[in-house]
């Protein structure tokens, strides 16, 4: 049996009392299992099931085997409850709804991909439906994939559902082919798009007729990017009269949304890149004006948020207006879905992933009023932050050969860029683990250290800077407080090892200079807050009480203001 005769279907129940609904179908087992598990993990559904469907070559029917079933148990229906045997679609017109087109796109994904066509085009192009009908197996395969879950949901026979769908599809195909042969479908080459919109604006079948004209207009395009360009050409040519213009954009929006909703279509338009670059491009496309203003204020984002060119730049201009709202919203929702998913933004480059996530957070927040709710954005970044504080990501970010001081700084930067109280707490634990490690203590007490920072006094100052960075990290004080205490303990060890405070007090320098050094340590500038700073503060108090100090200060009036400011900062003066 050939490989293409086996496929996998994902069914979901969104509520406990809901029936099973087909969510997707694909040829890859791992992809189906991942989709089911992701839906459960994101709590979008209460239960998910994956079945393996094998086509019997003789009977042309599918044998179904459940390979995954998790979630809330299915409640048995009451025997008295009436059964709903109403099909999903009753008339050919029902196939043109957004829900039906989305389902057609899933069922015929591979075939449509090979034809470089969208479900919208399939429903409006006689040549395309004739090609699908001639393929035989593709259409029959799609009908069986949708008929099985429908039959299970309605508790009726599969063959009955298949016959119902076959009859519906046959009527839709014959209608389209017949209209094409008798010349009932408009041609934009003959009358132009604006004139066609105005002529059909009052027609009951205006969506169907104008859709056929639009589908025929973009049919010659060989790439998805070219199709988008042709659709935008039609948008440029739309009539100015309100009713006709509304009809025009309603029709154009359908194939445009389907192209941008597919991975291949979006990749062709924005460029085939990793997930981070793709999401950055999608964000700039969906909120071009807001992101452009943000980039001007934050030049560092230029390297992350790519400049759009060609049809993508044209589309961004249109999305910045009042048209194609559903396309803009769909792009934003797709960005959030990817952020909620498990895929890495920058595989193999953990540091860049943090930069991209920060840029996306700023850009999406700036564009939130246009297409997304701020609460949804925050929820997505909280979900993504969970992956950033996971052990595999932290190990990839820190590496094995990085000095302890750099590890600490990298982890603090990680804490600055994760959101959510739980994720902040996990980030703080990683920082504490770094600070408590023997490697960290040994490096600060014995070296090696960066050139120009290797002396004990300089290492104490570095610890003070690390302490200060924790207060700016966004961590709550209950999380970063214990880490600051640990840094103070390491600082106390360095001071004790080298008797820094005693060396300062015995040094043959003016008392004002000694006091300045001690006060800088006491105020956690030249030493971390803790025992070392306390010892410096105690020695400073002794110096202040010495008569020699008062005499020296009197002889040097310019030092009075400086010493007074330092004493206030160290808490030694009112």
N, C-alpha and C positions, 0 to 999 in steps of 0.2 A: 504494500500500500504506500503511495507516495506521500510526502510530507505535507503537501497542501490539502490533504483530505482530513487533517486533524486541526482543530482549533480549540481555543479555550474561551469560556464565557464567564464574566464576572456579574453576579447578581447581588443586589443590595436591598436592605429594608431600612428606610429612613426613620421609621417609628416602630414601636413594638407591635402595633396592630396593623402595620402596613403589609402589603403583599410583596413578594419578591419582584424586583424590576431589573431588567437587563441594563447594566451600567456600561459595559464595553465588551468587545469581542476582539481577539487577536490570535496570531499564530504562535506567539512566544509564551511558554509556560511561566517563566520567571517574571515577565512583564505583567501577566494577569495576577499572579500571586502578590507582586509588589503593589499593584493598584488596589487589591482588596485589603491588604494589611495597612496601606497608607490611609485609606478611607476610614478604617476602624481607629487608627492612631489619632487621626485628626478629629474624631468624634462627629464626622459628617453623617455617619450611618450608625444604626444600632447593631446591625449584623451584616456579614458579607459571606458570599459563597462563590467558589470557583469550580466550574465543571469542565471536564475534558469531553469534547464532542468528536466522535469518530464516524466518518461517513461510510456506510455500507455500500460497496460497489454494486451489489446486485439490487437491493431494494431502494437505493438512493435515499435512505433514511439515516438519521444520526442516532448513535448509541451514546448515552450520556452517563458519565461517571463523575461523582463529586470527589474532588481532591483536596478541598479546603472548605471548612464551614465553622465560623466563629462568630460570637456575639450573643445578643439576647435570644433566648429560645423563642420559637414561633408559637404563638397562641393558636389553639385549635378554634376553628370557626364554629359558631352555633349551628346546629342542624336546621334551626328555624330561619336562619338568616338567608335572604334571597340571594341567589347567584347572579352576578352581573356578567352577562355574556356579550355585552356591547364591544365590538372590535375597537382597536385603537383609532382606526380611520374608517370612515364610511363612504366617502366620495372622493373622486380624484382631487377636488379642491383641498381636501384635508392634508394631502401630501405636500402642499406648498406652505404649510405653517412652519414657524421657526423650530418647533419641537420635532416635527417630522423630518425636516431637512437635516437637523442635527443627528437624528437616528440613522437616516440614510447615509450620511457621511461616515458614521462609525461602521455600519454594515458593509459598505462598499469602499472602504478606505484605500485598500490596495489597488483596486481597479481604477478608482478615480485618480489616484496618484500616478498610475501609468499613463492615463489619458491627459494629465495636467489639466484637470477640470474639477469644478466644485459641484456640490449637490444642487446648487441653484442652476448651474448650466445644464446638468443632467435633466432637470425638470422643465427646461425651456428650449432645449435644442433637439429637433427631430433626428438629426444625424447621430447624436450621441445615444439616444434611447434605442435607435435601430442597431447600433453597434453593441450595446449591452444586451439587447434581446437576442442578437445573433450568437453571443457568447454562450448562452444557455446555462452553463454550470455556474457562472458567477451570480446570475440573478436567482437561480434556484437555491444556491448556497445561502444567499442573503435572506431569502424568504424563510428557509428552514431555521436559520439562527434566530429570527425574531418570532417565529411561530411557536417554538418549543416553550420559551418562558411565558408567552401569552396564553398558551393552552394550560400550562400549570397554574397560572394566576386565575384563570376563569374556570378551571376544572372541567374542561371539555377536550375533545379529541384533537390531536395534533393535525390530522388530515383535514378536519373541518376548518381549522384556522388557516392551514396552508391554502385550501381552496378559496377561502374568503379573500386572503391577500392576493392570490393569483388573479382572481376576478377583478379586484380593485386596480391592481397594477396594469392588467391588460386594458382596462377601460382608459386609464390615464395615458398609456402609451398610444393607443389608437386615436385618442383625442388629439394628442400633440402631433402625431404623424399626419393625420387628416387635415388639421389646420395648416400645417406646413405645405402640404401638397396643393391645397386649394388657394394658397396665397393669402390666408387670413392673418398671418403673422406680419407685423410691420417690419420695414427695412429702413434702418437709419441712413443707408447709402442713398436712398431715394428721397427722403423727406427731411432728414436732419433730426437731431435729438430734441431740440427745443420745440419744433413744430409737432413732433410725435407726442410729446408730453402734453402739449396744449390740446391736441385733437383727442387724446385718450383720457384726459383728466376727468371727464364726466361718465366714462364707460364703466359699467359694473365689473367687467373683467380687465380693468386697466392694469392691475398688477401683473396678471398673467401675460397680457399682450405686450406691455412695455418690457417685462422681464425677458420675453423671447427676443425682442429687438436688442436689448443690452447683452444678452448671452451670445447672440450672433456677432455683435460688434467686438467682443473680446475673444471670440473663438480663434482667430488667427494668431494670437499671441503664443509664443513658444515657451515663455518663462512666466513664473508668478509675478516677477517684478514688472514685466511688460504688461501683464493683465492689470496690475494696479495702476500703471501709467495710463492705460486706455480708459479705465474707470474714472480716473481723475480728469482726463480729457472731457469725458461726458459731463462730469460735475462742473467743469469750466463752461460748458456749453448749455447748462441747464437754463430754462426760461426764468424770467424775472417775476412773472405773475405768480402770486402766492400759492394758489391751489395747484397749479401745474408744477411749480418748483418743489412743493412738498411731495408730490407723487414721484417726481424724478429722483429725489434724494432717498426716498423710502426704498425704491427699487435698487439704486446703486449700492446702498448700504448692505444689502443682503449678500451679494458675492464678495464684497470687500471684507465683511466680517468673517466670512468662511475662509478666505485666503489668509487673513491674519490669525485666524483660529487654528490653522494647521501648522505643524512644526516646519514642514518643508517650505510652505509659502512664506512664513515669517523669516526663515533662514535665508531664503533667496532675496527677500527685500532688504534685510538688515545685515546680511553677511553671516556666513557659517562660522560661529565662534563658540567659546565655552559659555557656560551658563551665566557667569558674571557679566561678560560683555553683552550677551543677549538681553539680560534683564536691564542693564544700563541703557541699551538702545531702545528697548520697549518703553522704559520710563520716560526717556526724552521724547519719544514719539507721542506718548499719551499726554504728557504735560509739557510740551515744548516751550511755551512762553514762561511758565514758572521756573523750569529748569534753566532756561537761558538767563533769567535774572539772577538765579542762585549762582550760576557759574561766574557771572560778572562780579559778584560779591565774594565768592570763594574760588580764586584762581586755581587752587590745588585740585579742584574737581575736574579740570580740563582733561587731565590724563585718564580719568575714569569714565566720565560721561562722553561718549563718542559724538563727533559731529555728524549729523545726518546729511546725506547727499542724494541726488537723483530723485526718483519717485518717493523715497522715504521722507525727504525734506519737503516735497510738495504735500504729501499726506499730513505731515506734522502741521503745516499751515492750515489745512482744512480742519484738522482735529482741534485746533485752537479756537475755532469759531463755534457757531451754534449748531452745526450739522454733525452727523455721524456720532452722536452722543453714545449710542450703544457700542460702537466700535471702540471709542475711547475707554468706556467703562470696562469692556471685555478685556482690553489690553491690561488695564490696571489690575483686574481680578486675576488675570493669568500670572502677572508678576507676583501677586500675593500667594497664589497657589504654589508657585515654584519655591517661594521663600518658606512656605509651610512644609515643603517636601524634603526628602533626604539628600538630594543631589548637592554636591559641593559647587560653590560659585567659581572657585579657581583651583581646580585639582592640581595638587603638587606645589601650591604656593599659598600657605596658610596666612602669611603676613598680608599678601595682596587681598585675600578674602576679607580680612577685617576692613581694609581700606574701601573695598567695593561695598561692603555692607553699610559702612558709615555714609558713603556717598548716596546709596540707594535710600537710606533712612531720611537723609536731609531732602533729597529730591522728591520722594513720595509724599513727605509731610508738606512740602511747599506746594505740591500739586493736588493735595487732598480735597480741596473744595471743588476741583473740577471733575473728578471721576471717582474718588474713593472716600470712604468715611475714615476719619482719623482713628477711631477705635479699632477698625479692621486692620489698619496699618500697624498699630501698636501690637495687636495680637499676633500678627505675622512675624514681627521682629522679635517678640518674646519667644515664639516657637523656633525661629532660626537661631536665637541666642543659646537655646538648649544644646544645639549641635556644636557651638563654639566652646562650651565649657566641658564637653565630653572628652574622655581621656585620649582618644585617638587624635582628635584635632589639637589638643594642647601639646601632645608629644610631637606632632608634626610642626607645630608653631615654635616650640622651644628648641627642639633638636637635642643632640647629645654633646656637641663640642662647644656650645655657647658658654661663656663665663657666667658665674652665678649672678653678678651684678646686672648683666644684660638680660638674663632670664627674668629677674625681678622686674626690670623695666618693661619687658615685653608683656609680662602677665598683668602689670598695672594698666598698660594700654588696652589689653583685652578686657579688663574690668570696666574701663571707661566706655567701651563700645558694646557691651552686652546690656540688655534691658530685662526688667522683671526682677522682683525681689529674690526669688529662688535662684535665678541665674547669677545675680550679683553675689549671693552667698556662696555659690559654688566657685566663682572666680576668686573670692577672698580665701577660700580654702586652698586653692592652688598657690596663691601668693604666700600664705602662711607656710605651706609645705616647703616652698623654696627658701623662705627665711629661716626655717628651722633645720634645714639640711646641713650636714657637716661641711659640705662643699662651700656653702655660703659663709659659714663662720670661719673656716680655715682661710678662704680667699681674702676676707677682710682683715683677719688678724696677721696673716703671714704673706699674702700675695700669691701669685703675681697680680699686678694691677696695671691700669693704663699709665702710659708715660705722662709724667706731670701730676699724677694723683697717687703716687705710690707711698708717700710719707704717711705716718700714722695720723698727723693732723689733717691731711688732705682726705684720707679714707674716712675719718670722722665726719668731715663736711659732706662727703658723698652720702653717708648714711642719713644725715640731716635732710638732704635733698630728697632721698627716697621716702623719708617720713612725710615730708611736705606733699609729695606727689600722691600719696594715699588720700589726703584730704580733698584732692581735686578729682579723684577717680569716680566719684558718684556712689561709692560704697557707703552704706550706713555706718555710723560711728561704732555700733556694736560689732560690726564685721572688721573694720580696719583698725579699731583701737588695740586689740590684742597683737596685731602685726606691728604696730608702732612700738608697743612695749618690747617685742622681740628685738626690733632694731636698736632700741635703747640698751638692751642687754648686751648686744654685740658691741655697741659703742663703749659700754662700760668695760668690757673685756679689753678693748684696744687701749683705752685710757689707763687701765691697771697694768697692762703689759708694758707700756712705755712711760708710765708716770708723767703724763702730759701736764696735768694741773700743777704738780710739784715742780716740774721743769720750768713752767712759766713763772711761778712765784719766785724761783731762785735765779732767774735770768738777770743778767746785768743790763737792764734796760730801764727807762723811766717808769715810775709807778703808773702813770696815766696809760702808757702803752700796755703794761701788764693787765690793767683793769679792762681796757678795751678788748683784749683777747679773751679774758675770762667772761666778760659780759656777752660776747658773741657766742661763746659756748653755752652760757646759761640760758640764752634766749632761743636755743635750738637752731642756731644759724651755722655755727662752726662745729657743732656736735649734736647728735640726736638727743631728743628729750629722754631723760632717764637718769640713772645714777651718775653718769659722767657730767651731765649738765648740772645736776644737784651739787656735785663736788666743786665745780667751777663757781657756782653761785655762792657757796659757803666761803670759798677763798676770796671772792670778790667783796663779800661783806666785811671780811677781816681787813682788806686793803682800804676800804672806805673809812673804817674807823681809825686808821693810823694817822697820827699827827703829821707825819712826813708827807702823806698823800694830800692832805688839806693844804699844806704849804706849797707843794708843787702845783696844785691846781690853781692856787691864788696867783702864782707866778706865771701861769699860762692861761689867760682869760679866754683865748680862742678855743681851748679844749673843754670849757665848762659846758657849753650847749651840747656838744657831741656826747660827752659823758652823761649828761642829764637825759638825753634821748635814749641812749642805750640802757640806762638804768630803768627808765620807764618801760621799755620793751621787755626787759628781763623781770619786771615786777618788783624792782627794788626801790622805786620812788613813786610818789603819788602823782 
